[in-house]
Amino acid sequence: MFVFGSSLVDNGNNNFLGNSLAKANYLPYGVDFPLGPSGRFTNGKNVVDLIGEKLRLPSFLPAFADPSTKGSRILHGVNYASGAKNGFGNVTSLNQQIRNFEQITLPELEAQLGGKTNKSSVSDYLFVVGSGSNDYSFNYFLRGLNHNVSLQAFTANLTASLSHQIKKLYSLGGRKFVLMSINPIGCSPMVMTSVGRPTTQNRCIQGLNLAARLFNNHLKSLVDVIKTQMPGSTLVYVNSYKIIRDIIRNPSLKGFKEASNPCCEVALMNEGGNGVLCKRGGQVCEDRSTRVFFDGLHPTEAVNVQIASKAYTSNLENQEITTRANRTWGLFVFGSSLVDNGNNNFFENRAQVNYLPYGIDFPNGPTGRFTDGKNLVDLLGELLNLPNLIPPFKDPTTKGRKIVYGVNHASGSSGILDETSLISGNVTSLSQQIRDFQEVTLPELEVQLGCNSSDSLPGYLFVVGVGGNDILFNYFLRQTYPRVDPQTFTANLTAILSQRLQKLYSLGARKFVLTAVYPLGNSPLVELNMPNCTVVCAQAINQVAQIYNRNLRSMVEDFQRRMPDSNLVVIETYNIVSEILLFPASRGGNGVLCERGGRTCPNKKVYVYFDGLHPTEAVNIQIANDAYTSRNIFKVYPINVQQLSQL
């Protein structure tokens, strides 16, 4: 391995830089490392050490700056990473790390390998690059660049620079690359302390996390783009952000107990420290295997074990779908208006949108979709290369061959609770949607495919988008909240939703995509229909939405433990829409309310909301793309009816 980056992958280079203020060559750093304090910014092994062990490298990689790193010591690789940033004294930039590799290590390696050319000698090495978080934490936010440069522009510049650096390594012979995402920097004790927020509340600073996610999304896109420009290369993206964020959200599920506070004693800025590094010889916690953060920024060895294990198993070949159970043959859709594609058109109710300006950008005009163009399900279907749009269940023509690629049962204004579906009149509740699926769609599907549903349904994706109406219309507008606290109400919602999913599971469903609830308090509907709702009121609505989303994630984890072979994904639509609202210049704007035949904005691509509640097609594209790239289950497999009939 050749390793480049910052303190998360540094194994001691800064020890040899004379005036560097970012050193970890003292206790309690290395308290659990076999060699004691070594310059690694954690209590034991860092993620590179652990990947090296999994690759069965015979020893730890030597630090480039160590004068003894030469001769046969470099045969299994070199670590160039340098912790911190400019302002912490002498540290080595990523560009300089690559120059060190090119100008010093490569000639030495060529000599050690018997005079082979550079490219042939390094093509079998793994190039690990872990960098980017310091650019945000210490540069963009701490130095105040966010006042002068948009986050989108800053991120685009970062990823463009990283692209150039990876291409440089490719030109030098690198062919196998592991790119590490940025961690959830808004959850670090350093950040929480610097803004004066008690870390015991375990509430992250979303602005920094949104920046990290934006960079990570760019990094994932970079992997897809750059590999086509580098023939013969293999690139793997390791989502350490998600790994650590999942631990922080539910520490006990991964064996952790403390996810907010540093394990070691950190010197704060008002004490002459920097809020990041452990005090030299300071106190350290005893239960390090159950802690997420060792100091104010860096994870413990226990977290590094989680990341390394994921990285080791996430090669590109494994991401290709090879088993029947993981192939996606079509979509069955349940929920409310966010995923309804016209069911409400076919019976009397007060939640119909089969008129302009709805559908103004849809190929067939107004269809009953609650947006200007395509909704989330349409876009997922396109990403899956399904041959046609999923037909609505209520359409009398939805039968025969039309149902082979799935059916949409969603009904606008419905909810998890049956009573929510009564608020807008005669709409189809979630429980009735599932009965329709069981009693009508399934028998027809078995006829068309020539096989039992238990054989066919594991190949379909079940999309369930519901919950927002229960919170907004039932809990708030009907004023259920004076009688029931939000924790009880949302817990009841997810308990009932779990029962609905178990019913689908009992029928043969195995792959589920659930949408989180949007930031409802920011919707134009709240301002228009709740004129007395102040900012505090809007925040209260959003807080209930967040409580529900947390319960939803916990429900998913519990469901997967209890239901063998189930695979559930939650699309974090709350975070996606929040990011757009926080940084509108990069992804969207604000919205208007539709009237029948009313006027519509000329440039809908820069609006977040099409009407008072529903997003524009532009936002649906963002959500669908994030969903499609979030898990490898979103891969299409064309249906061969003759083959299925033989199962």
C-alpha positions in Angstrom: 0.0 0.0 0.0 0.9 3.6 -0.6 -1.1 5.9 1.7 -1.8 9.6 1.3 -3.9 12.0 3.3 -4.3 13.5 6.7 -4.3 12.5 10.4 -6.9 9.8 10.0 -4.4 7.7 8.1 -1.1 9.3 9.3 1.2 6.8 11.1 3.9 9.1 12.3 5.2 11.3 9.6 4.6 14.5 11.6 7.0 13.1 14.3 9.9 13.9 11.9 8.8 17.4 11.0 10.7 19.8 13.2 8.1 22.5 13.9 4.9 20.6 13.5 2.3 21.3 16.2 0.2 18.3 15.1 2.0 15.4 16.7 0.7 12.3 18.5 4.0 10.8 19.7 3.1 10.9 23.4 0.7 9.1 25.8 -2.2 8.6 25.9 -1.9 8.2 22.1 -0.8 4.7 21.3 -1.9 3.4 24.7 -3.2 0.3 23.0 -0.7 0.2 20.1 2.0 -2.6 20.3 4.8 -0.1 19.9 3.3 2.6 22.2 3.0 6.2 21.0 4.0 6.2 17.3 2.4 9.3 15.9 -1.0 7.7 15.1 -3.9 9.9 16.2 -5.7 7.2 18.1 -5.3 4.8 21.0 -4.2 1.9 18.9 -4.2 1.0 15.2 -5.5 3.3 12.5 -7.6 2.2 9.6 -4.6 1.7 7.3 -2.9 -0.6 9.8 -6.0 -2.7 10.0 -6.4 -2.9 6.2 -2.8 -3.9 6.0 -3.5 -6.7 8.5 -6.4 -7.9 6.4 -4.2 -7.9 3.4 -1.6 -9.9 5.4 1.2 -7.4 4.9 4.1 -8.6 7.0 4.6 -5.3 8.9 3.2 -1.9 9.5 3.8 0.5 6.7 6.8 2.8 7.4 6.4 6.6 7.6 8.0 8.3 4.6 9.5 11.1 6.8 11.3 8.5 9.0 15.0 8.5 7.8 15.1 4.7 8.1 12.4 4.3 5.4 14.5 3.1 2.6 15.9 0.0 1.0 13.9 -3.2 1.6 11.6 -1.4 4.1 9.7 0.2 1.3 8.9 -3.0 -0.6 5.4 -3.4 0.9 4.6 0.3 0.7 5.0 3.7 2.4 2.7 6.0 4.3 3.0 9.7 3.3 0.0 11.0 5.2 0.5 14.1 7.4 -1.9 15.1 10.1 -3.6 18.5 10.4 -3.2 21.6 8.2 -1.2 24.7 7.6 -1.4 26.7 10.8 -0.3 23.7 12.9 3.3 24.3 11.9 5.1 22.2 9.3 2.7 19.6 7.8 2.9 18.0 4.3 0.2 18.8 1.8 -1.3 16.2 -0.4 0.5 17.6 -3.5 3.8 17.4 -1.7 3.1 13.8 -0.5 2.6 12.8 -4.2 5.8 14.6 -5.2 7.6 12.7 -2.4 6.3 9.5 -3.9 7.3 10.4 -7.4 10.7 11.9 -6.8 12.1 9.7 -3.9 10.1 6.5 -3.4 9.6 5.5 -7.0 13.3 5.5 -8.0 14.2 3.6 -4.7 11.4 1.1 -5.3 12.6 0.5 -8.9 16.0 -0.2 -7.6 14.7 -2.6 -5.0 12.5 -4.5 -7.6 15.4 -5.0 -10.0 15.1 -2.1 -12.3 11.5 -2.6 -13.5 9.8 0.4 -15.0 7.8 2.5 -12.6 4.3 1.7 -14.0 4.9 -2.1 -13.9 6.3 -2.0 -10.4 3.4 -0.1 -8.7 0.4 -1.4 -10.6 -0.1 -4.2 -8.0 0.0 -1.8 -5.1 -3.1 -0.3 -3.4 -3.3 3.5 -3.2 -5.3 4.7 -0.2 -6.3 8.4 -0.2 -8.0 9.8 2.9 -8.2 13.6 2.8 -10.7 16.4 2.8 -12.1 16.9 6.3 -9.5 19.4 7.4 -10.4 21.5 4.3 -13.8 22.0 5.8 -13.3 21.9 9.5 -10.3 24.2 9.7 -10.3 26.0 6.3 -13.8 26.6 5.1 -15.6 27.0 8.4 -13.0 28.0 11.0 -11.2 30.5 8.7 -14.5 31.9 7.6 -14.2 31.1 3.9 -17.9 30.3 4.0 -18.6 34.1 4.0 -16.9 34.6 0.6 -17.2 31.3 -1.3 -20.3 29.2 -1.7 -20.1 25.6 -0.4 -20.9 24.3 -3.9 -18.0 26.2 -5.4 -15.6 25.2 -2.6 -16.6 21.5 -2.9 -16.3 21.5 -6.7 -12.8 23.0 -6.4 -11.8 20.4 -3.8 -13.0 17.4 -5.9 -11.4 18.9 -9.0 -8.1 19.1 -7.2 -8.5 15.6 -5.9 -9.3 14.3 -9.4 -6.1 15.9 -10.7 -4.1 14.3 -7.8 -5.5 10.8 -8.5 -4.8 11.2 -12.2 -1.2 12.1 -11.3 -0.9 8.9 -9.3 -2.4 7.0 -12.2 0.1 8.5 -14.6 2.9 7.2 -12.2 1.5 3.7 -12.5 -1.2 3.5 -9.8 -4.2 1.3 -10.8 -5.9 0.3 -7.6 -7.4 3.1 -5.5 -9.3 3.3 -2.2 -10.9 6.6 -1.6 -12.1 7.4 2.0 -15.1 9.6 2.5 -15.1 12.5 4.9 -16.4 11.5 8.4 -19.4 13.2 10.0 -17.3 16.2 11.2 -20.3 17.9 12.7 -20.5 15.2 15.3 -16.9 15.5 16.6 -16.3 16.7 20.2 -14.1 19.4 18.9 -16.9 21.0 16.8 -19.6 20.4 19.5 -17.4 22.1 22.1 -16.4 25.0 19.9 -20.0 26.0 19.3 -20.8 25.6 23.0 -23.2 22.7 22.6 -23.1 20.1 25.4 -21.8 16.9 23.8 -23.9 14.8 26.1 -26.9 15.7 24.0 -25.4 13.8 21.1 -26.8 16.3 18.6 -24.5 17.0 15.7 -23.9 20.3 13.9 -25.8 19.7 10.7 -24.2 22.5 8.7 -20.8 20.7 8.8 -22.4 17.3 8.2 -24.2 18.6 5.2 -20.9 19.9 3.8 -19.3 16.5 4.4 -22.2 14.8 2.6 -22.0 17.2 -0.3 -18.2 16.4 -0.7 -18.9 12.7 -0.3 -21.6 12.8 -3.0 -19.1 14.6 -5.3 -16.5 12.0 -4.4 -18.8 9.1 -5.4 -19.6 10.8 -8.6 -15.9 11.4 -9.2 -15.3 7.7 -8.9 -17.8 7.0 -11.6 -16.4 9.6 -13.9 -12.7 9.2 -13.4 -12.5 5.5 -13.9 -13.6 5.9 -17.5 -10.7 8.3 -18.0 -8.2 5.9 -16.4 -8.3 2.6 -18.4 -7.5 -0.5 -16.4 -8.0 1.3 -13.0 -10.2 0.1 -10.1 -11.5 2.6 -7.6 -13.4 1.8 -4.4 -15.3 4.4 -2.4 -15.4 3.6 1.4 -18.3 5.4 3.1 -16.8 5.9 6.5 -19.3 8.8 7.0 -22.2 6.3 7.1 -20.3 3.8 9.1 -19.5 6.3 11.9 -22.9 8.1 11.6 -24.7 4.8 12.1 -22.6 4.1 15.2 -23.4 7.5 16.6 -27.1 7.2 16.0 -27.4 3.7 17.6 -24.1 3.1 19.6 -25.4 0.0 21.4 -26.1 -1.9 18.2 -22.4 -1.9 17.4 -21.2 -2.5 21.0 -20.5 1.2 21.8 -21.6 3.1 24.9 -20.3 6.7 24.4 -20.5 8.5 21.0 -20.1 12.1 22.0 -17.3 12.8 24.3 -13.5 12.3 23.8 -11.9 9.3 25.6 -8.8 11.3 26.5 -8.4 14.6 28.3 -8.4 17.3 25.6 -6.9 20.8 26.2 -9.5 23.3 25.1 -8.7 26.6 23.4 -9.2 28.7 26.5 -6.7 26.4 28.2 -4.0 26.9 25.6 -4.9 23.9 23.5 -6.7 23.5 20.2 -9.7 21.4 21.2 -8.4 18.4 19.2 -5.4 16.8 20.7 -5.1 14.9 24.0 -3.2 16.5 26.8 0.3 15.2 27.0 0.2 12.6 29.8 -3.4 13.4 30.4 -6.1 11.1 31.7 -7.7 8.5 29.4 -10.9 6.5 29.7 -10.7 2.8 30.6 -13.4 1.5 28.3 -11.8 2.5 25.0 -13.4 -0.3 23.0 -16.8 1.2 23.7 -15.9 4.8 22.7 -16.3 6.4 19.3 -13.9 9.4 19.7 -10.4 9.1 21.2 -9.6 12.8 21.1 -11.6 15.8 19.9 -11.6 14.6 16.3 -10.2 11.2 15.7 -12.0 7.8 16.2 -10.8 5.0 18.5 -9.3 1.8 17.2 -12.7 0.2 17.8 -14.3 2.5 15.1 -11.3 2.0 12.8 -11.9 -1.8 13.0 -15.5 -1.2 11.7 -14.3 1.0 8.8 -11.4 -1.3 7.8 -13.8 -4.3 7.8 -16.2 -2.5 5.5 -13.4 -1.3 3.3 -11.9 -4.7 3.0 -15.2 -6.3 1.8 -16.3 -3.5 -0.5 -14.4 -4.3 -3.7 -16.1 -3.4 -7.0 -16.6 -7.0 -8.0 -18.7 -7.7 -4.9 -20.9 -4.7 -5.8 -22.1 -6.4 -8.9 -25.3 -8.2 -8.3 -24.9 -12.0 -9.0 -27.7 -13.7 -7.0 -31.3 -13.9 -7.9 -32.4 -12.6 -4.5 -30.6 -9.3 -5.1 -31.8 -8.6 -8.6 -34.5 -6.0 -9.1 -37.3 -7.0 -11.5 -39.7 -4.1 -10.9 -41.4 -1.9 -8.3 -44.4 -2.2 -6.1 -45.2 1.2 -4.6 -47.3 2.1 -1.5 -47.8 5.4 0.3 -49.1 8.9 -0.1 -48.9 11.8 -2.6 -45.1 11.9 -2.8 -45.2 8.5 -4.7 -48.7 8.4 -6.0 -48.8 8.4 -9.8 -52.6 8.8 -10.4 -54.6 6.4 -8.3 -56.8 9.2 -6.9 -58.0 10.1 -10.4 -60.2 7.0 -10.5 -62.5 7.6 -7.5 -64.1 10.6 -5.8 -61.9 12.4 -3.3 -60.5 15.8 -2.5 -56.9 14.9 -3.3 -56.8 14.9 -7.1 -54.2 16.7 -9.2 -55.3 15.7 -12.7 -55.2 19.3 -14.0 -52.7 21.9 -15.0 -50.3 23.2 -13.9 -49.6 19.7 -12.4 -47.8 17.6 -15.0 -46.7 20.7 -17.0 -43.3 19.1 -17.5 -44.5 15.5 -17.6 -44.5 13.8 -21.1 -48.2 13.0 -20.9 -49.4 16.2 -19.1 -51.5 16.1 -15.9 -51.6 12.5 -14.7 -52.3 12.7 -11.0 -48.7 13.1 -9.9 -48.3 15.8 -7.3 -45.5 17.7 -9.1 -44.6 19.4 -12.3 -43.0 16.4 -13.9 -41.8 13.0 -12.7 -42.0 11.8 -9.1 -39.5 9.8 -7.1 -40.8 6.5 -8.2 -40.7 7.4 -11.9 -37.1 8.5 -11.6 -36.1 5.3 -9.7 -37.7 3.3 -12.4 -35.6 5.1 -15.0 -32.4 4.5 -13.1 -33.3 0.9 -12.9 -33.9 0.9 -16.7 -37.5 -0.4 -16.3 -39.1 -0.4 -19.7 -42.2 1.7 -18.7 -43.7 3.9 -16.0 -45.3 1.9 -13.2 -49.1 1.8 -13.8 -51.5 3.0 -11.0 -53.5 0.1 -9.4 -56.9 2.0 -9.8 -56.6 2.3 -13.5 -58.9 -0.3 -15.0 -56.3 -1.1 -17.7 -53.7 -2.1 -15.1 -53.8 -5.9 -15.6 -52.2 -8.6 -17.7 -48.7 -7.9 -19.0 -48.9 -4.3 -17.7 -48.2 -5.5 -14.1 -45.1 -7.6 -14.8 -42.8 -4.7 -13.9 -44.8 -3.6 -10.9 -47.9 -1.7 -9.7 -48.3 1.6 -7.9 -50.8 1.4 -5.1 -50.1 4.8 -3.5 -52.9 7.2 -2.8 -52.4 11.0 -2.2 -53.3 12.2 1.3 -53.1 8.7 2.8 -51.2 7.9 5.9 -50.0 5.1 8.2 -53.0 5.6 10.3 -56.3 4.7 8.7 -57.9 7.9 10.3 -55.3 10.1 8.4 -56.7 8.9 5.1 -60.2 10.1 6.1 -59.1 13.7 6.4 -59.1 14.4 2.6 -62.2 12.3 2.0 -62.1 9.0 0.2 -58.5 8.0 -0.3 -56.9 4.6 0.1 -55.2 4.0 3.4 -51.9 2.1 3.6 -53.6 -0.9 5.1 -56.1 -1.0 2.2 -53.3 -0.6 -0.4 -51.7 -3.7 1.0 -55.0 -5.6 0.9 -55.4 -4.6 -2.7 -51.9 -5.9 -3.4 -52.6 -9.2 -1.7 -56.1 -9.9 -3.1 -55.9 -8.5 -6.6 -52.3 -7.8 -7.8 -50.6 -10.9 -6.4 -52.9 -13.5 -8.0 -52.7 -11.7 -11.3 -48.9 -11.5 -11.1 -48.7 -15.3 -10.4 -50.7 -15.9 -13.5 -48.4 -13.6 -15.6 -45.1 -15.0 -14.3 -46.2 -18.6 -14.1 -44.8 -19.1 -10.6 -45.7 -18.7 -6.9 -45.4 -15.2 -5.4 -42.8 -16.6 -2.9 -40.5 -17.2 -5.8 -41.0 -13.9 -7.6 -41.5 -11.2 -4.9 -37.9 -11.4 -3.6 -36.8 -10.0 -7.0 -39.0 -6.9 -6.6 -38.4 -3.7 -4.8 -41.1 -2.4 -2.4 -41.1 1.3 -2.2 -43.0 2.8 0.8 -43.4 6.5 1.1 -45.7 7.5 3.9 -45.8 9.2 7.3 -45.7 13.0 6.5 -49.5 13.3 6.4 -49.9 11.6 9.8 -47.6 14.2 11.3 -48.8 17.3 9.5 -52.5 16.8 9.0 -53.3 14.4 11.9 -51.0 15.4 14.7 -50.8 19.2 14.1 -53.7 20.4 12.0 -56.2 18.2 13.8 -54.4 19.1 17.0 -53.8 15.6 18.3 -50.6 17.0 20.0 -52.3 18.4 23.1 -53.4 14.8 24.0 -50.4 12.8 22.8 -46.8 13.6 23.2 -44.6 13.4 20.0 -42.6 10.4 21.2 -45.7 8.3 21.8 -47.3 9.4 18.6 -44.3 8.7 16.4 -43.6 5.4 18.2 -47.2 4.3 17.4 -46.7 5.3 13.8 -43.5 3.2 13.3 -45.0 0.3 15.2 -48.0 0.2 12.8 -45.7 0.7 9.8 -43.7 -2.3 11.0 -46.8 -4.4 11.1 -47.7 -3.3 7.5 -44.2 -4.3 6.4 -44.4 -7.6 8.1 -47.5 -8.3 6.2 -45.7 -7.6 2.9 -42.8 -9.7 4.1 -45.2 -12.6 4.9 -46.4 -12.4 1.2 -42.8 -12.7 0.0 -41.4 -9.2 -0.1 -37.7 -9.0 0.9 -36.3 -5.7 -0.4 -37.8 -2.4 0.9 -37.1 1.2 0.3 -38.6 3.6 2.9 -38.6 7.3 2.6 -38.0 9.5 5.7 -40.4 12.3 6.4 -39.4 15.7 4.8 -38.7 18.9 6.9 -42.4 19.6 7.0 -42.1 22.8 8.9 -40.3 24.4 6.0 -43.1 23.7 3.5 -45.1 26.6 2.1 -48.3 24.8 3.2 -47.4 25.5 6.9 -47.1 29.3 6.2 -50.2 29.4 4.0 -52.5 27.3 6.0 -51.2 27.9 9.5 -50.8 31.7 9.5 -50.3 31.8 13.3 -47.5 29.3 13.1 -44.3 31.1 14.1 -40.7 30.0 13.5 -40.9 28.1 16.8 -44.0 26.3 15.6 -42.3 25.3 12.3 -39.3 24.1 14.2 -41.7 22.0 16.4 -43.1 20.3 13.3 -39.6 19.6 12.1 -38.6 18.2 15.4 -41.5 15.7 15.3 -40.5 14.8 11.8 -36.9 14.1 13.1 -38.2 12.0 16.0 -40.2 10.0 13.6 -37.2 9.5 11.3 -35.1 8.3 14.2 -37.8 5.9 15.2 -38.0 4.7 11.6 -34.3 3.9 11.4 -34.5 2.0 14.7 -37.6 0.1 13.4 -35.7 -0.8 10.3 -32.8 -2.2 12.3 -35.1 -4.2 14.5 -37.1 -5.5 11.5 -33.9 -6.7 9.7 -32.9 -8.6 12.9 -36.2 -10.4 13.2 -37.0 -11.0 9.5 -34.4 -13.3 7.8 -33.1 -12.2 4.4 -34.9 -8.8 4.6 -33.1 -5.8 3.2 -34.4 -2.3 4.1 -33.1 1.0 3.0 -34.2 4.4 4.3 -33.8 7.3 1.9 -32.8 10.2 4.1 -35.1 12.7 2.3 -35.2 14.9 5.4 -31.4 15.5 5.0 -31.5 15.8 1.2 -34.3 18.5 1.3 -32.7 20.2 4.2 -29.4 20.5 2.3 -31.2 22.0 -0.6 -32.9 24.5 1.7 -29.7 25.4 3.5 -27.7 25.8 0.3 -30.3 26.8 -2.3 -27.8 28.3 -4.7 -26.4 24.8 -5.2 -29.6 22.7 -5.6 -32.9 24.6 -5.5 -34.9 27.5 -4.1 -38.5 27.9 -2.7 -42.0 27.2 -3.8 -45.6 28.3 -4.6 -49.1 26.9 -4.2 -51.0 25.6 -7.2 -54.5 26.7 -8.2 -56.5 24.9 -10.9 -55.3 26.4 -14.2 -53.2 28.9 -12.3 -49.9 30.5 -13.2 -46.7 28.7 -12.7 -43.1 29.9 -12.3 -41.1 30.0 -15.6 -38.0 28.2 -14.2 -39.2 25.2 -12.1 -35.7 23.7 -12.0 -34.7 26.3 -9.4 -37.7 25.8 -7.1 -37.8 23.3 -4.2 -41.6 23.2 -3.9 -44.0 22.9 -6.8 -47.1 23.5 -4.6 -47.5 24.0 -0.9 -46.1 20.6 0.1 -44.7 18.6 -2.8 -41.2 19.0 -4.3 -40.5 19.8 -7.9 -39.2 17.2 -10.4 -35.7 18.8 -9.9 -35.8 17.9 -6.2 -37.1 14.4 -7.0 -34.1 13.9 -9.2 -31.8 14.7 -6.3 -33.6 12.3 -4.1 -33.7 9.5 -6.7 -30.0 9.9 -7.5 -29.0 9.8 -3.8 -31.2 6.7 -3.3 -29.9 4.9 -6.4 -26.2 5.4 -5.4 -26.8 4.6 -1.7 -27.1 0.8 -1.9 -26.2 -1.7 -4.5 -29.7 -3.3 -4.4 -30.8 -0.7 -6.9 -29.7 -2.6 -10.0 -32.0 -3.7 -12.7 -32.4 -7.2 -13.9 -34.7 -7.6 -17.0 -37.4 -10.1 -16.5 -37.4 -13.3 -18.5 -40.9 -14.7 -18.0 -40.0 -18.0 -19.5 -37.1 -18.4 -17.1 -39.2 -17.3 -14.1 -41.8 -19.8 -14.9 -39.3 -22.6 -14.5 -38.3 -21.5 -10.9 
